[in-house]
């Protein structure tokens, strides 16, 4: 195998202060880009985790859709997408009371009574 020798056109010279500082700036800009990218990744992870926590919290709660002139009040699971949270969630005891009322019915989509009867 042949030996390769690198010959330089010019002898080595020390970089000037300007060249050194430009190299430092370039390196710091690279580091800043990397840090910003990592922050964006961590923010996305945090938002995703927050969404999971909110979904889990909603799944353990119920919400009551008010009675309308043409329909009874509806009890929904907290994570039911057919009715957005307007007035907040109700706890298990309030949901059980709502189901016992003649003017309230369980949602036929999310079937909140399933989560109420099993502990």
N, C-alpha and C positions, 0 to 999 in steps of 0.2 A: 504494500500500500504506500503510495507516494506521500511524502510529508509536504504539507501546504504551509507556506510562510506568508504571512501578511505583511506587506510592505506599505508603509504609510507614505503619502505624498509629502507630508510635512512632519517635522518632529513634533512631539507632544508639547502643548503649551497650556498653561493654567487658564481656566475660563475667567473671563473678566467679571467684575462684580455685577454688571448689568446682566450678563448671561446666567450667572448663578441665581440672581433674583428672579429672572424670567422662568428658570427651571423650577424654583420654589413656588412661584405663582401657579404655574401649570400643574404641579403636583397638588397644591392646595385646592385648586379648582376641581381636579379629579376627585380628591377626597370629599369635597363638598357635594359633588354630584352623587357619589356613592352613599354618603350619609343621608341626603335628601331622598334617594330611592329607598333606602332602608326605612326611613320615617314613613314614607307613603305605604310601604308594605305593612308596617306595624299598625298604621292607622286603619288600613283595610281589614286586617285581622281583628283589631279591636272592635270595629263597627260590626263585623260579622258575628263576633262573640256576643256583643250587646244585643244584636237581633235574635240570636239563639236564646239568650236569657229572657228577653221580652216574650218570645214565642212560648217558652216553657212556662213563664209566669201566667200568660194568658190562657194556656192550656189547663191550668189548675183553677181558673176562675170562670165566672159566668157573666153574661150581660143580658139586660132586659130591654127589649125593643118595645117602646110604649104602644098602648092600644091605639088603633086608628079607627075612623068611622066605619070602614068596611072590613076590618079584620081585628082579631083578638091580639092582645099583647103576646109577644113571643119571647121565650127564654132561649138563649143561645149559649153555646160554650164560648169561652173567652177568645178562642182562636178561630171561631167561625167567620168566614169571609163574606157571608151574605148580609151581615149587618155590622158596620164599623162601630167601634167604641165611641160613644158620644158622651155619656154621663159617667163613665168609669165602670169598674167591675163590681159585681156583688159576690159575697162569699157563699159558701156552701149552705149555711143555714138560711140565708135570704133566698137563695135559689130554690130550696125545698119549699119554703113558704109560698113562693111565687107559683110553683107547680100545683100547689093545693088550691090556689085561687081559681074560681070558675072562669074568670075573664083572661086567664093566661094559658098558653099552650106551649109545648116544647117545639122547637124548630125541627122540621122534618129532614133537614139536610144534615145538621151536626148532631142531632139526637142527644141533647144535654142530659137527659134523664139517666143515660147509661153511666155517666161519670158521677152522678149523685147517689145512685143506689148501691154502688160498689165502693167500699172504702179501702 
